[in-house]
Amino acid sequence: MSIVSARDMLFEATEGKYAVGAFNITSLVQMEAVVDAALETKSPVIIQTSVKPSQFYKPGVMVAIYHTLAETAPVPIALHLDHCTDVAYCKTCADAGYTNIMIDASKQPFDENIRQTKEVADYCHKLSGVSVEGELGTVSGVEDQVKVAEDEAQLANPEQAVKFVERTGVDLFAPAIGTAHGVYKTKEPKVHFDRLEKIHQILNGDGVRVPLVVHGGTGLPPDYVERLIAVGGSKFNVSTELKYTLIDTTFDYIGGKREEYDPGKIDAAVRDATRKVVIHWMEMLKSPGKA
């Protein structure tokens, strides 16, 4: 059985100097494509759902599909709830069978962020095999219901990072380092590699304590990805690129075959295009063969 939490696979990734892709999906077709890519490359993988898709399909349905695809897969696969700002809904998804939960209280004052994150971590740790991700600082851009203007984004404070991790008990830590949700407006986004490296050294310099997460993967240049892995990033979130792939592939297929009414062929085209995107990311993250 390959139903796992993200914690153990990310400990291995941090120690092995590679990263695991965490891909936000909005449909069964995309979920199948992510698993297909993991099987083809022999990569560990994290399937992510934002809050809106999770609510649309219902947590139990998402978990049931995940179990169907992952139970017999020869690679480790986790199911992650991404950027949830509602403590109660975090608990709902953990109870339903999500193996990883992100409570995002990053827009709250520091102490309130700690309080909410600790509440979710304490709850999930009482369940079997559920790990928790927390965030410090705020990532600009839009991720479903979470919207942060560029001038409101705040970088994570390295000294506060230690207090945050120790007081919350999180398994995974997402420090804001200048990456952004959505599409970057410049070819050279201002990413603070030195800040991630400092946080990594403080938290994991004497052995891996808490794997670090990089949000806003879509559009990052390959050399940025390589540098971020080198300074401690072990989980990369990719969302917008999969949304664009789904919509653009569907539009192109329908536009080219307007008289063909076969939804199955559209699904197949989307699944194949998504699989290729995911494999490209897995290769950049150096995860093929690590399962």
C-alpha positions in Angstrom: 0.0 0.0 0.0 1.3 3.4 -0.9 -1.0 5.6 1.1 1.3 7.7 3.2 1.7 11.1 4.8 4.1 13.7 3.3 6.4 13.8 6.3 8.5 10.7 5.8 8.9 11.2 2.0 10.0 14.8 2.6 12.5 13.8 5.2 14.1 11.5 2.7 14.0 14.2 0.0 15.7 16.7 2.3 18.5 14.2 3.2 18.8 13.2 -0.5 19.0 16.7 -1.9 16.0 16.4 -4.2 12.4 17.6 -3.8 8.9 16.1 -4.1 6.3 17.7 -6.4 3.0 18.6 -4.8 0.4 19.1 -7.6 -2.9 20.9 -7.1 -5.7 19.1 -9.0 -9.2 20.1 -9.7 -10.5 16.9 -11.4 -10.3 13.2 -11.4 -8.5 13.4 -14.8 -5.7 15.5 -13.3 -5.4 13.2 -10.3 -5.0 10.2 -12.6 -2.4 12.1 -14.7 -0.4 12.9 -11.5 -0.4 9.3 -10.5 0.5 8.2 -14.1 3.5 10.5 -14.0 4.7 9.2 -10.6 4.4 5.6 -11.9 6.2 6.3 -15.1 9.1 8.1 -13.4 9.1 6.1 -10.1 8.7 9.3 -8.2 7.1 9.9 -4.8 4.3 12.4 -5.2 1.9 14.6 -3.3 -1.6 15.1 -4.7 -3.0 18.4 -3.5 -6.5 19.9 -3.4 -7.3 23.5 -2.5 -10.3 24.1 -0.4 -12.8 24.9 -3.2 -12.3 21.7 -5.2 -12.4 19.7 -2.0 -15.7 21.3 -1.0 -17.1 20.9 -4.5 -16.3 17.1 -4.8 -16.6 16.5 -1.0 -13.7 15.3 1.1 -15.0 11.7 1.2 -15.1 11.5 -2.6 -11.6 12.9 -3.0 -10.3 10.5 -0.5 -12.1 7.5 -2.1 -10.6 8.3 -5.5 -7.2 8.8 -4.0 -7.4 5.5 -2.2 -8.5 3.8 -5.5 -5.5 5.1 -7.4 -2.9 4.9 -4.6 -3.6 1.7 -2.7 -1.9 -0.6 -5.3 0.6 1.9 -6.6 4.3 0.9 -6.1 5.2 4.5 -5.3 4.4 6.6 -2.2 1.5 9.0 -2.7 0.1 11.5 -0.2 -3.2 13.5 -0.3 -2.8 17.1 0.9 -5.3 19.8 1.7 -3.7 23.1 0.6 -4.0 26.6 2.1 -7.0 26.0 4.4 -7.8 29.0 6.6 -10.6 27.2 8.5 -9.5 25.1 11.5 -12.8 23.2 11.5 -12.5 22.2 7.8 -8.9 21.1 8.4 -10.2 18.7 11.0 -13.0 17.6 8.6 -10.5 16.6 5.9 -8.2 14.9 8.3 -11.1 12.8 9.6 -12.1 12.0 6.0 -8.7 10.5 5.2 -6.5 13.3 3.9 -2.9 12.3 4.9 -1.6 15.8 5.1 -3.2 19.1 6.1 -2.1 22.7 5.6 -3.5 25.2 8.0 -2.8 28.6 6.6 -3.1 31.2 9.4 -0.3 33.2 7.9 -2.4 36.4 7.6 -3.1 36.3 11.3 -0.9 37.9 14.0 2.1 35.7 15.0 0.6 34.4 18.2 -2.8 33.7 16.6 -1.0 31.9 13.7 0.7 29.7 16.3 -2.5 29.0 18.2 -4.5 27.9 15.1 -1.6 25.9 13.7 -1.0 24.1 17.0 -4.7 23.3 17.3 -4.7 21.6 13.9 -1.4 19.9 14.5 -2.5 18.5 17.9 -5.7 17.3 16.4 -4.1 15.6 13.4 -1.3 14.0 15.4 -4.0 12.1 17.4 -5.1 10.5 14.1 -3.0 7.8 12.4 -0.6 9.0 9.7 -1.7 12.6 9.3 1.0 15.3 9.1 0.6 19.1 9.2 2.0 22.0 7.3 2.1 25.5 8.6 3.2 28.8 7.0 5.0 31.9 8.3 5.0 35.1 6.4 2.6 35.6 3.5 3.0 34.5 -0.2 1.6 37.1 -2.7 -0.8 36.2 -5.4 -4.1 34.2 -5.6 -4.7 30.6 -4.5 -8.4 30.0 -4.6 -9.9 31.8 -1.6 -6.5 33.1 -0.4 -5.6 36.4 -1.9 -2.5 38.5 -0.9 -1.5 41.7 -2.7 2.2 42.0 -3.6 2.7 45.0 -1.2 1.0 43.0 1.6 3.3 40.0 1.3 5.7 39.5 4.2 8.9 37.4 4.2 9.3 34.8 7.0 11.5 35.9 9.9 14.3 33.3 10.5 14.3 33.8 14.2 10.5 33.6 14.4 10.7 30.4 12.3 12.3 28.5 15.2 9.6 29.7 17.7 6.9 28.8 15.2 8.1 25.3 14.6 8.7 24.6 18.2 5.5 26.0 19.5 3.2 24.5 16.9 4.7 21.1 16.4 4.2 21.2 12.6 5.7 18.5 10.5 6.3 20.7 7.4 7.2 24.3 7.3 6.4 26.8 4.5 8.4 30.1 5.0 7.5 33.0 2.7 10.7 33.8 0.7 9.4 35.9 -2.1 7.8 33.3 -4.4 4.2 33.9 -5.5 1.0 32.1 -6.4 -0.2 32.5 -10.0 2.0 33.6 -12.9 5.2 35.7 -12.3 5.2 39.1 -13.9 8.9 39.0 -14.5 11.4 36.4 -15.9 13.6 36.9 -12.8 11.3 37.0 -9.7 12.9 38.2 -6.5 13.3 35.1 -4.5 15.3 35.2 -1.3 17.4 32.1 -1.5 19.6 33.3 1.4 16.5 33.5 3.7 15.5 29.9 2.9 19.1 28.8 3.4 19.3 30.5 6.8 16.0 29.0 7.9 17.2 25.6 6.7 20.4 25.8 8.6 18.8 27.0 11.8 16.1 24.3 11.7 17.9 21.4 10.0 21.6 22.1 10.3 22.1 19.3 12.9 19.8 16.8 11.2 16.4 17.1 9.5 13.9 18.4 11.9 11.2 19.8 9.7 11.2 19.7 5.8 10.7 23.1 4.1 8.1 23.9 1.5 8.3 26.2 -1.5 5.0 27.7 -2.6 4.4 29.3 -6.0 6.2 26.8 -8.2 4.6 27.8 -11.5 6.9 29.9 -13.6 10.0 29.5 -11.5 13.0 29.2 -13.8 14.8 25.8 -13.7 17.9 27.4 -12.2 15.8 28.9 -9.4 14.3 25.5 -8.7 17.8 23.9 -8.5 19.1 26.6 -6.2 16.0 26.3 -3.9 16.5 22.6 -3.6 20.2 23.1 -2.8 19.3 25.5 0.1 16.7 23.2 1.6 13.5 23.2 -0.3 12.0 19.7 -0.4 8.3 20.2 -1.4 7.4 22.3 -4.4 3.8 23.3 -4.9 2.5 23.5 -8.5 -1.0 24.7 -9.1 -1.5 27.4 -11.8 0.4 25.5 -14.4 -2.0 22.5 -14.1 -5.0 24.8 -14.3 -3.7 26.4 -17.5 -2.9 23.0 -19.0 -6.4 21.8 -18.4 -8.2 24.8 -19.8 -5.8 25.4 -22.7 -5.8 21.7 -23.8 -9.6 21.6 -23.6 -10.0 24.8 -25.6 -7.6 23.7 -28.3 -9.2 20.2 -28.6 -12.7 21.6 -28.9 -11.6 24.3 -31.3 -9.9 21.8 -33.6 -12.7 19.3 -33.5 -15.8 21.3 -33.1 -18.1 18.7 -34.6 -16.9 15.9 -32.3 -18.9 15.3 -29.2 -16.8 12.8 -27.3 -15.9 14.0 -23.7 -13.8 10.9 -23.2 -11.3 12.1 -25.9 -11.1 15.6 -24.3 -10.3 13.9 -21.0 -7.7 11.8 -22.6 -6.0 14.8 -24.1 -6.1 16.7 -20.8 -4.7 13.7 -18.9 -1.8 13.2 -21.4 -0.9 17.0 -21.4 -1.0 17.1 -17.6 1.1 14.0 -17.3 3.8 15.6 -19.5 3.8 18.7 -17.3 4.1 16.7 -14.1 6.9 14.6 -15.5 8.8 17.8 -16.5 8.5 19.0 -12.9 9.6 15.7 -11.5 12.7 15.8 -13.6 13.5 19.4 -12.5 13.0 18.3 -8.8 15.2 15.3 -9.3 12.6 12.9 -7.9 12.6 10.2 -10.7 13.8 6.9 -9.3 13.5 8.0 -5.7 10.3 6.0 -4.9 
